[in-house]
């Protein structure tokens, strides 16, 4: 925990309640200077009792030295997850997280009921996949009817935590922002309104279901029991975009538990192929996004396979030639969201005696993980999204090999912001924005941006895509 003194100015707290842990940063609202920080772990699994998030948040606040002196706070959180509440505000069952794929068939059913993929994209900006909240509600209706009949309100992880900080009893205090709401599958980010008809259809009910009210990007939605104002909050990727101060034309490639590529855009997108989700951002603009399920955990798998640390895996990969001497890997270790193959598994292909060695295996695993993100950026470009810069962030981006190999696969310079808790930083910046009452978020000096530039290796991506397309028929 940092204990540096801060210059004069109010303090703001930003929270990132992610899949694996919760992080808290406390920054100077005027300058962005990091004053102190804390964190706590979340349980493993794709369904979690939300009470664990609340207790972890309390631990993270304590680890950050408490909230004394904090003038405002905001919460960013993992997108999509389903938190269902009964009429008394009690959680009905453990929350299903974004990476729980049991609702894959429900997603197909809902897209069909909306008139097909093209119509689904028109109505909610995205073709639904198992990640979206609506699909999980349909799964609940079809598999846990008694629980579905108890549902009075539906929340997402970040807005449930904001509600609990207010006492967690009054549904009128349940609020969210358009960035997180745009990942539900029953929200139109163009009009910034819920599609109650789609929500009811998903849950197979004619009852009115309470949804969090939408708070504008620079506004407060409520206050903690101790009187600290709580800003609108954001979905994790929108929070990260705010945290790295991304502008229109910036594409952010984030390597966390999932891999995402998203761009800040002044115009909405509607992709009938389903590759690009038409989300909203945290500033009133749009955040077209492509998500893969397999990113940092591929590096975790590499450490187990090779018996090396993360840094050692990266160092090994850099000793191998680009293309790993013909070894390719399809990184669908946990199924995949883009392309939509929830039941897929990982594949090594082209293995022979020459490339059956730690260096080539390390290189192939990193290239496979990143090639899925190359596809993601290409999908954004095909929709007309302007790409001026590529910024690489996330825990896996700290690996010494990632930036260099990413540059070779993207065929362009890759920029690396200073390491940080980008989602929590974005939440803190949002809290500072609401506190200031300004027209735009404050500009903070978050340190120098470094870059990596490597020789383009399009043949590696081509071989990956050949493997990707071949496995679809297996």
PyMOL commands that set and color helices and strands:
alter all, ss='L'
color gray80, all
select helices_A, chain A and resi 51-63+104-113+117-124+133-143+145-150+157-164+171-173+178-181+196-203+236-243+296-306+310-319+324-326+358-382+395-398+402-410+422-436+458-471
alter helices_A, ss='H'
color red, helices_A
select strands_A, chain A and resi 11-17+21-28+34-41+47-48+70-77+83-85+95-96+153-155+175-176+187-188+193-194+210-211+213-214+220-223+229-231+234-235+250-255+259-265+277-280+286-292+328-330+347-349+389-393+414-416+450-452
alter strands_A, ss='S'
color yellow, strands_A
deselect
rebuild
show_as cartoon
